[in-house]
């Protein structure tokens, strides 16, 4: 599902997941790491990537259905 959201933006599911976490109002911070330097670029991209309201709702709906 995160892959489907990221695909049109040319970003990975990981970028979408971190972006959602960083922009979720109930989350005060995110601890993320990387195993190789290329992943650091994704983390930087996640901090700059903005999900649309529709995409945020899609993720919330998925989480509610799978809780």
C-alpha atoms as one frame of an Amber mdcrd trajectory, in Angstrom:
protein
   0.000   0.000   0.000   2.831   2.402   0.823   4.518   1.367  -2.411   1.338
   2.313  -4.298   1.383   5.770  -2.719   5.089   6.299  -3.367   5.121   5.055
  -6.966   3.603   8.163  -8.622   6.050  10.328  -6.662   9.013   8.079  -7.530
   9.754   7.409  -3.854  10.035   4.149  -1.930   7.599   2.742   0.606  10.215
   3.566   3.243  10.152   7.237   2.304   6.352   7.238   2.536   6.451   5.489
   5.934   8.960   7.919   7.418   7.162  10.923   5.894   3.868   9.718   7.397
   5.528   9.278  10.773   7.122  12.725  10.702   3.891  14.426   9.656   1.563
  12.523  11.963   0.362  14.978  14.626   0.410  12.363  17.410   4.093  11.553
  16.821   6.657  13.878  18.368   9.719  12.362  16.690  11.022   9.435  14.707
  14.155   7.415  15.256  15.410   6.080  11.936  18.661   4.553  10.818  20.402
   3.199   7.787  22.582   0.264   6.890  24.280   1.847   3.915  24.840   5.386
   2.584  22.160   5.184  -0.122  19.514   4.857   2.583  20.550   8.210   4.018
  19.385   9.866   0.801  15.963   8.250   1.323  15.837   9.569   4.884  16.599
  13.084   3.699  13.950  12.739   1.004  11.433  11.523   3.613  11.933  14.687
   5.639  11.128  16.798   2.603   8.378  14.610   1.101   4.817  15.769   1.747
   1.861  13.438   1.577  -1.407  14.861   0.305  -4.435  14.913   2.577  -5.891
  12.126   0.441  -2.763  10.000   0.869  -2.785  10.577   4.626  -6.443   9.498
   4.726  -5.622   6.406   2.653  -2.943   5.377   5.158  -5.223   6.079   8.129
  -7.994   3.994   6.554  -5.576   1.113   5.938  -4.358   1.232   9.533  -7.911
   1.309  10.894  -8.905  -1.677   8.761  -5.870  -3.704   9.822  -5.733  -2.834
  13.506
